Amino acid sequence: MDRRSRIRLTAGNSTTRLQLGPESVARVRHAVIGRQRECEVAVAALMSGRHLLLEGPPGTGKSTILHSIAESIGIDMDFVEGNAELTPARLVGHFDPAQVLEHGYGEKIWIDGPLTRALRHGHLLYLEEINRIPEETLNLLVTVMSEQELTIPRLGRVKAEPGFRLVAAMNPYDSIGTARISAAIYDRICRLAVDYQSVDDEVAITRRRSEDVAPTILTEMAVAAVRALRQHPEVRIGPSVRGSIDLVLLADGLATVRSVSIDEYELALDAALVALSGRLQLHDSTGADPEAIVTEVWADVWARFHPAPDIDDDGDPPADGSQGKVPSRKAADHS
């Protein structure tokens, strides 16, 4: 193996020389459907000693990619959930207050936070939804990323062990509860944009995560509905592939509860309403409600996947004139 495809990483107190290269990408892609380019770039960034930010909509596999990389290269990852309550002390650590009163300040009574633990042991520090973290807390990372060390009052300097990397994920800025990342952070981190995957990839993900409990056609319809909702003119932010997974699982559960076939229209519509309506962020100016939009989209998807025949078995149009129509909820209630 070429020297450039290796990097020295530290896990705990033991230092081992781990391989990073095509084999690492292959291991990551075994856990991540699609995303070959993203996996290659992410592995290359860590191999090059760079910090990495994955930016994209929810449900696009950002966390999965990072977790899979950590597992594939055999290095621990300290997880931090980004939110407005993440103070500097929660990220860095603190002195034990009771011990301070008795013994004063000292290293023995210091309790590591995720950042100092990752620095000391050469772990990956994973910040999920970094753009929800308060600016005061994020400012601590500027020196860490550029100097590979952190100076803590009354404790001293904590240097990064080999293998320390900051990896982060974030949703786009216009998502609710997010803020802009400062130029100082962006200047010290490599950014990889991650978008929604292809139809085939989303179908494969839904089938894997739902354990193939539903017919293929329902899985394909669930993905089609999710993708149509993202493009709906009244929708600002649509559902991710998690919506199609939940739809399929809910449909399977409803089929069991109602003792009916999973491919019934009303059953699938109920599953779609519950799985998808809460995932829609509508434009402020819209007068529509999420349930109406989901019902409209599901009817269109159902009609596309269930084209009605123009003639019946006798060669004549259906007597009830139902060809090309989606069953109505009212009609189903009286059946």
C-alpha positions as CSV (number, residue, x, y, z in Angstrom):
1,M,0.0,0.0,0.0
2,D,1.3,3.4,-0.9
3,R,2.3,5.6,2.0
4,R,-0.2,8.3,1.0
5,S,-3.1,5.9,1.6
6,R,-2.1,5.4,5.3
7,I,-2.5,7.6,8.3
8,R,-1.4,7.1,11.9
9,L,-4.4,7.2,14.2
10,T,-4.7,6.8,18.0
11,A,-7.5,4.9,19.6
12,G,-7.5,5.0,23.4
13,N,-3.9,4.4,24.6
14,S,-2.8,2.2,21.8
15,T,-1.4,3.6,18.5
16,T,-1.9,1.5,15.4
17,R,-1.3,2.1,11.7
18,L,-4.6,1.8,9.9
19,Q,-5.2,1.6,6.3
20,L,-7.2,4.3,4.6
21,G,-7.9,4.0,0.9
22,P,-10.0,2.0,-1.5
23,E,-10.6,-0.7,1.1
24,S,-12.0,1.9,3.5
25,V,-14.3,3.3,0.9
26,A,-15.5,-0.2,0.1
27,R,-16.3,-0.9,3.8
28,V,-18.2,2.4,4.1
29,R,-20.2,1.8,0.9
30,H,-21.3,-1.6,2.3
31,A,-23.2,0.3,5.0
32,V,-24.2,3.3,2.8
33,I,-26.4,2.8,-0.3
34,G,-25.0,4.9,-3.1
35,R,-22.9,7.9,-2.2
36,Q,-19.7,6.6,-3.8
37,R,-18.4,10.1,-4.5
38,E,-19.2,11.4,-1.0
39,C,-17.6,8.4,0.7
40,E,-14.4,8.8,-1.4
41,V,-14.2,12.5,-0.6
42,A,-14.9,12.0,3.1
43,V,-12.2,9.3,3.5
44,A,-9.7,11.4,1.5
45,A,-10.4,14.4,3.8
46,L,-9.7,12.3,6.9
47,M,-6.7,10.7,5.3
48,S,-5.3,14.2,4.6
49,G,-5.7,15.3,8.2
50,R,-8.6,17.7,7.3
51,H,-11.7,18.6,9.4
52,L,-14.9,17.9,7.5
53,L,-18.4,19.3,7.3
54,L,-21.3,17.6,5.6
55,E,-24.0,20.0,4.6
56,G,-27.4,19.0,3.2
57,P,-31.1,18.4,3.9
58,P,-32.3,16.1,6.7
59,G,-32.3,12.4,5.9
60,T,-29.6,12.4,3.2
61,G,-27.3,10.1,5.0
62,K,-24.8,12.6,6.5
63,S,-24.6,10.9,10.0
64,T,-24.6,7.4,8.4
65,I,-21.6,8.3,6.3
66,L,-19.6,9.6,9.3
67,H,-20.5,6.8,11.6
68,S,-19.6,4.2,8.9
69,I,-16.3,5.8,8.3
70,A,-15.4,5.8,12.0
71,E,-16.4,2.1,12.2
72,S,-14.5,1.2,9.0
73,I,-11.2,2.7,10.2
74,G,-11.6,1.5,13.7
75,I,-11.5,4.8,15.6
76,D,-13.7,6.0,18.3
77,M,-16.1,8.9,17.8
78,D,-17.3,11.3,20.5
79,F,-20.8,12.4,19.6
80,V,-22.2,15.9,20.4
81,E,-25.8,16.8,19.6
82,G,-26.0,20.4,18.5
83,N,-28.6,22.5,20.2
84,A,-29.1,25.9,21.8
85,E,-28.3,24.5,25.3
86,L,-24.8,23.3,24.4
87,T,-22.7,25.6,26.5
88,P,-18.9,25.8,26.4
89,A,-18.7,23.9,29.7
90,R,-20.8,21.1,28.3
91,L,-18.5,20.8,25.2
92,V,-15.1,21.3,26.9
93,G,-15.7,19.9,30.4
94,H,-15.5,21.3,33.9
95,F,-14.0,21.1,37.4
96,D,-16.0,19.0,39.9
97,P,-17.6,21.8,42.1
98,A,-17.5,19.7,45.3
99,Q,-13.9,18.7,44.8
100,V,-12.9,22.3,44.1
101,L,-14.3,23.5,47.5
102,E,-12.3,20.8,49.2
103,H,-9.1,20.6,47.2
104,G,-9.0,23.7,45.0
105,Y,-8.5,23.6,41.2
106,G,-6.3,20.8,39.8
107,E,-6.1,18.3,37.0
108,K,-7.3,15.4,39.1
109,I,-10.7,17.0,39.6
110,W,-11.2,18.0,36.0
111,I,-14.0,16.2,34.2
112,D,-13.5,15.9,30.4
113,G,-16.2,17.0,28.0
114,P,-16.5,15.5,24.5
115,L,-14.0,18.0,23.0
116,T,-11.2,17.4,25.6
117,R,-11.8,13.7,25.5
118,A,-11.5,13.6,21.7
119,L,-8.3,15.7,21.9
120,R,-6.6,13.6,24.5
121,H,-7.4,10.2,22.9
122,G,-7.2,11.1,19.2
123,H,-10.9,10.5,18.5
124,L,-13.2,11.9,15.9
125,L,-15.4,14.7,17.4
126,Y,-18.7,14.5,15.7
127,L,-20.9,17.6,16.0
128,E,-24.4,16.9,14.7
129,E,-26.3,19.9,13.5
130,I,-23.4,22.3,14.1
131,N,-25.4,25.3,13.0
132,R,-27.7,24.9,16.0
133,I,-24.9,25.4,18.4
134,P,-24.5,28.9,20.0
135,E,-21.8,31.1,18.5
136,E,-20.0,31.4,21.9
137,T,-19.5,27.6,22.0
138,L,-18.5,27.4,18.4
139,N,-15.8,30.0,18.9
140,L,-13.9,27.5,21.0
141,L,-13.3,25.3,17.9
142,V,-11.5,28.0,16.0
143,T,-8.2,27.5,17.8
144,V,-8.7,23.8,18.1
145,M,-9.0,23.4,14.3
146,S,-6.1,25.6,13.4
147,E,-3.6,24.9,16.3
148,Q,-4.7,21.4,17.3
149,E,-4.8,22.4,21.0
150,L,-7.0,24.1,23.6
151,T,-6.0,26.2,26.5
152,I,-8.3,25.9,29.5
153,P,-8.1,28.4,32.5
154,R,-6.7,26.8,35.7
155,L,-6.0,23.5,33.8
156,G,-3.6,24.4,31.1
157,R,-3.1,23.3,27.5
158,V,-4.7,20.2,26.1
159,K,-3.0,19.0,22.9
160,A,-4.6,16.9,20.2
161,E,-3.3,13.4,19.9
162,P,-2.7,12.0,16.4
163,G,-6.0,11.1,14.7
164,F,-8.1,13.9,16.2
165,R,-10.5,15.3,13.6
166,L,-13.6,17.4,13.8
167,V,-16.4,16.1,11.7
168,A,-19.7,17.8,11.6
169,A,-23.1,17.7,9.8
170,M,-25.6,20.5,9.3
171,N,-28.9,21.2,7.6
172,P,-29.2,24.1,5.2
173,Y,-29.3,27.5,6.9
174,D,-33.0,28.1,6.1
175,S,-34.1,25.2,8.2
176,I,-36.0,26.1,11.4
177,G,-33.7,26.8,14.4
178,T,-30.5,27.1,12.4
179,A,-28.0,30.0,12.2
180,R,-25.2,30.9,9.9
181,I,-21.7,29.5,10.5
182,S,-19.0,32.1,10.9
183,A,-16.4,32.6,8.2
184,A,-13.7,31.6,10.8
185,I,-15.2,28.1,11.0
186,Y,-15.7,27.7,7.3
187,D,-12.1,28.8,6.7
188,R,-10.8,25.9,8.8
189,I,-13.0,23.1,7.6
190,C,-13.7,21.3,4.3
191,R,-17.3,21.4,3.2
192,L,-19.0,18.6,1.3
193,A,-22.5,19.3,0.0
194,V,-24.9,16.3,0.2
195,D,-28.2,16.3,-1.7
196,Y,-31.1,13.9,-2.0
197,Q,-30.2,10.6,-3.7
198,S,-31.6,9.1,-6.9
199,V,-34.9,7.3,-7.1
200,D,-33.3,3.9,-7.3
201,D,-31.1,4.6,-4.2
202,E,-34.1,5.9,-2.2
203,V,-36.1,2.8,-3.1
204,A,-33.2,0.6,-2.1
205,I,-32.8,2.5,1.2
206,T,-36.6,2.2,2.0
207,R,-36.5,-1.5,1.2
208,R,-33.5,-2.1,3.4
209,R,-34.8,0.0,6.4
210,S,-38.3,-1.5,6.2
211,E,-36.9,-5.0,5.8
212,D,-39.0,-5.5,2.7
213,V,-42.3,-5.9,4.6
214,A,-44.3,-4.4,1.7
215,P,-44.7,-5.2,-2.0
216,T,-42.2,-3.5,-4.2
217,I,-44.9,-1.4,-5.8
218,L,-45.9,0.2,-2.5
219,T,-42.2,1.0,-1.7
220,E,-41.9,2.6,-5.1
221,M,-45.1,4.6,-4.6
222,A,-43.9,5.8,-1.2
223,V,-40.7,7.1,-2.7
224,A,-42.5,8.7,-5.6
225,A,-44.8,10.5,-3.1
226,V,-41.9,11.8,-1.1
227,R,-40.1,13.1,-4.1
228,A,-43.3,14.7,-5.5
229,L,-43.9,16.5,-2.2
230,R,-40.4,18.0,-2.4
231,Q,-41.4,19.6,-5.7
232,H,-44.9,20.7,-4.7
233,P,-45.3,24.4,-5.2
234,E,-46.8,24.9,-1.7
235,V,-44.0,23.1,0.0
236,R,-40.8,24.9,1.2
237,I,-39.1,21.8,2.6
238,G,-40.4,18.3,1.9
239,P,-39.8,14.9,3.6
240,S,-36.7,12.9,3.4
241,V,-36.4,9.2,2.7
242,R,-37.4,8.6,6.3
243,G,-40.9,9.5,5.3
244,S,-41.1,6.7,2.8
245,I,-39.7,4.2,5.3
246,D,-42.3,5.2,7.9
247,L,-45.1,5.1,5.2
248,V,-44.2,1.5,4.3
249,L,-43.9,0.4,7.9
250,L,-47.2,2.1,8.9
251,A,-49.0,0.5,5.9
252,D,-47.8,-2.9,7.0
253,G,-49.0,-2.3,10.6
254,L,-52.4,-1.0,9.4
255,A,-52.8,-4.1,7.2
256,T,-52.4,-6.3,10.2
257,V,-54.6,-4.2,12.5
258,R,-57.4,-4.0,9.9
259,S,-57.0,-7.5,8.5
260,V,-57.0,-6.2,5.0
261,S,-54.7,-6.2,2.1
262,I,-51.7,-3.8,2.2
263,D,-52.4,-2.6,-1.3
264,E,-55.8,-1.0,-0.5
265,Y,-56.0,2.7,-1.4
266,E,-57.5,3.9,1.8
267,L,-55.0,2.0,3.9
268,A,-52.1,3.4,2.0
269,L,-53.5,7.0,2.1
270,D,-53.9,6.8,5.9
271,A,-50.3,5.6,6.2
272,A,-49.2,8.5,3.9
273,L,-51.1,11.1,5.9
274,V,-49.6,10.0,9.2
275,A,-46.0,9.5,7.8
276,L,-45.7,12.6,5.6
277,S,-48.0,15.4,6.7
278,G,-45.9,16.3,9.8
279,R,-42.7,16.4,7.7
280,L,-43.9,19.2,5.4
281,Q,-42.7,22.8,5.9
282,L,-45.1,25.0,3.8
283,H,-44.5,28.4,2.4
284,D,-45.8,31.1,4.8
285,S,-48.1,32.5,2.1
286,T,-49.8,29.2,1.3
287,G,-53.4,28.6,2.3
288,A,-53.3,24.9,2.0
289,D,-52.9,22.4,4.8
290,P,-50.5,19.5,4.9
291,E,-53.2,16.8,4.9
292,A,-54.8,18.2,1.7
293,I,-51.4,18.3,-0.1
294,V,-50.5,14.8,0.9
295,T,-54.0,13.5,-0.2
296,E,-53.6,15.3,-3.5
297,V,-50.1,13.9,-4.1
298,W,-51.0,10.4,-3.0
299,A,-54.0,10.3,-5.4
300,D,-51.7,11.4,-8.3
301,V,-49.1,8.7,-7.4
302,W,-51.8,6.0,-7.0
303,A,-53.2,6.8,-10.4
304,R,-49.8,6.7,-12.0
305,F,-49.0,3.3,-10.5
306,H,-52.5,1.9,-11.0
307,P,-53.6,2.8,-14.6
308,A,-57.2,1.8,-15.0
309,P,-58.1,-0.4,-18.0
310,D,-60.2,1.2,-20.7
311,I,-62.4,-1.9,-21.2
312,D,-63.7,-4.6,-19.0
313,D,-63.3,-8.4,-19.5
314,D,-66.2,-8.3,-22.0
315,G,-64.6,-5.7,-24.1
316,D,-66.8,-2.9,-22.8
317,P,-66.0,0.2,-20.6
318,P,-66.6,-0.5,-16.9
319,A,-70.3,0.0,-16.2
320,D,-69.7,2.2,-13.2
321,G,-67.5,4.6,-15.2
322,S,-64.6,4.2,-12.8
323,Q,-61.8,3.9,-15.2
324,G,-58.9,6.2,-14.5
325,K,-60.3,7.3,-11.1
326,V,-58.9,7.0,-7.6
327,P,-61.3,5.5,-5.0
328,S,-62.8,8.2,-2.8
329,R,-62.7,8.0,1.0
330,K,-66.5,8.4,1.1
331,A,-67.1,5.5,-1.3
332,A,-64.7,3.4,0.7
333,D,-66.5,4.2,3.9
334,H,-69.7,2.8,2.5
335,S,-68.2,-0.3,1.0
